[in-house]
Amino acid sequence: MGSLSVSSHRGLVHWQGLLLAVSLLIFWCLPTTEQLNILPRNVMRGQNVLLRVHNKTQSFVRITWYRGNILENDQIIAFLTANSLYHIRGPVDGPVSIHSDGSLVLRKVTVKDTGIYTVVIQHPDTKIQIGYRQLNVYEPVRKPTVQVSNTTVTENKDAVVLTCDTNAVSTQWLFNGMNLQLTERMKLSQDHRSLTIDPVKREDAGNYQCEGFNPISSLTSVPLELDVKSE
């Protein structure tokens, strides 16, 4: 069985749906509730994302996906019932769809799709399975560039500031192709995008690079050469 498309909606659920939402809130606290694992966690902007549900039992009465961790009707983004497939609406190539096994498809995700996704699975024996996933959508890391206050400085006299221009989440500095080992004369800014050396010494001469990365990608800048002259 293929994907069944679902559109985001408000007011789609009729009074029986409201009763079901209330029952889900009640089931939330019952000892028969079991936790589910949902994958993945980190994705890149523009990708199609399949939120797969692991350790799910086979039979179900209804599978409901919520945006956020509050089980309210206006937070429903997709649902699938075993006997009422006419509830499934929207184009097959829409931004949100649900597979017959309950997996949720998000097409061409943006940073705005970052957030918590909750799935609730109701079974014929009244058992409820619930799963949460914090989905993080990242921009691709663009190639960083290094700027410097002065490429030629004097030993024991001048200070130098190197700045890494990047959209990455984290930054790391390299010196002559190796991870930079900080000395007492070096100071990093809180976001690690600015490196200050005060004062500079001869051993600071060489090539500096910064590497920008996030959980899904990384890029390294072109080397910038620092020349340190003697007094």
PyMOL commands that set and color helices and strands:
alter all, ss='L'
color gray80, all
select helices_A, chain A and resi 15-27+73-75+85-87+111-113+202-204
alter helices_A, ss='H'
color red, helices_A
select strands_A, chain A and resi 4-5+34-39+42-44+49-54+62-67+76-81+96-98+104-106+115-122+128-138+145-148+152-154+160-165+170-175+178-179+186-188+194-197+206-214+217-220+224-229
alter strands_A, ss='S'
color yellow, strands_A
deselect
rebuild
show_as cartoon
